[in-house]
Amino acid sequence: MRPPGMSPSITQFGKKVPGKVYVDRPGAYAVIVNAQGAVALIRVPQGYFLPGGGIDPNEDARSALAREVLEETGHEVHVVRELGWAAQFLVARHEELYLNKVGQFFVARLGPKRQAPHEVDHSLEWLPMAEAKKRLRHEFQSWALARFESSHDRP
């Protein structure tokens, strides 16, 4: 999967395991920074991730982002702008599945809390930008934070 209307070349992270077939897995992720400059991260047993996740069939990126953030945090999310695209080759070891996670990233703000999070092993944590970049498990998500930091129209 490649971004519609964009060059087929997007920033790619990770290395392919030779001889393995990778499945593109589209996802939508949010860079959310509060008034104090702290970044919203989702902490799970495997580590830290940006809020968001996989795009289901027949779902667009913004709808997927809204669904995932609501499930993970209980909050609505409001997209401010698109940030960009990046991908990463990964191995889902528990499934022995080889993925190329193709992420569409957005700058967003958390809206009102509407419900309790669905994901019991997920917690919303706010970390300083430098710490957040170090803690993120995936390089393509760290790339999104660096891109946000370098943008001139940060919220």
N, C-alpha and C positions, 0 to 999 in steps of 0.2 A: 504494500500500500504506500502510495506517495501522496503528498499534499496536492489537492486539486489546483490546477492553474499555476503550480510552482515547478521550478526546475526539478528533474528527477534526482538531483544531488542534494542531500541534506546531511547535516553533521551526523556522522556515524561513529559510535563508540563500541568497544569490545572487539573480540576476535572470534571468528568462526572456528569451530572444531572441524578439521578436515573430514570430508566424507559424510557429514551430517546435513540433513535438510532442515532449514529454518522456516518457521511459519511466521509471517508478519502478524503482529498483534497490536492493533491500533489502540491508543489510549489518550485521555485528556487529563491534564494536570494543571494545578493552580499554584502560582507564586502569590502568597498572601503575606503582606508585611503590615504590622500594626503601627500605631502612631509613635511608638518607642523604637521602631526599626527592627523589631524581632520578627522572625519568620515562623509561620505556622508549619509544623511538621507533624506527620502521623507516626507515632511509635508503635511498632508491632514486635512480636518476639524475634523476628528476623532482622530488625533494625529500624532506621528512619527513612521515611519516604515523603515526597510532596503529596498533599491531598489530591485525590483523583484516582483514576484507574481505567480499566478496560472499557472500550466502547462496544456495546452489544450490537448484534445485527439489527438493522433498521433504526439505529439511534444515531443522532448527530453528536459532534464533540461537545457542544455546550449542554445538551441534555444529559449526556453521560457524566459530565463534570458535576452538574447540579445533583444528579442521583448519587454519585459516589461521595461527594462532600456531605450530603445529608445523611447517608448511611454511616460515614466515618465519624462525623462530628455532631450530627443533629442540627446543624446550622444550614440555612439557605446560603447560597453563594451568588455574588453579583460580579459578572465579568466586566472589567474595566477596558481591557484591550487584549488582542492577540500578541503573544511574545515571540513565537517561532516554533520550529519543528526540529526535533533531533531523534535519533534512534540508537538502540543498543542491542547487541547480540547477547543473549542470556541463555542459561540452561536452567530449566525448572527441574531440579534434581529429583524432587519427590514424584514427578510425573515422567521423568526422562524425556522431556519435551524441549526442543530447541526453538527458541523464540527470537525474533527481531522485534523488540518493542518499539513501535513508531509512535512517538509522543507529540501531541499538539499541546503547546503550553500557553497559558493565559495568565495575565496579571488580573487578580481578583480581590474582592473584599468579602469578609464574612458578613452575612446578614443575620437576621434574628434567629434565635434557637427555636426550632419548631418541634423537636422531639428528642428523645434519648437516642444516642448512637445505636445502630443495629449491631455493629461489630464490637463484641465484648472484649476482644484482645487488642483493640485499637485505642490509643489515647492521643488527644491533641496536646501538643507541647509547643511552646514559643521559645525559640532559641535566637541568640544574636546571629547576625548574618555569617560571620566568619566561622562560628561553631556549627551552624546549620550546614554550610558547604562541606565541612570536614565529616560530619555525621551521616550525610546522605549515602545510602547504600549504592546507588547507581550513578555513574558518571553523567549520563544524559540529563539527570535531574540537577546535578551540580552545575552543569553547563547552563541550564535555565536560570539559576540564581546569578551566575556570573553575567549572563546576558541582561538580566534585570538590573543588576548593579551598574552596568555600563550604559544603560539607556538614559537619555537626557530628560525624558518626560516621566520620571518615576512619580507615582502618586504620593 
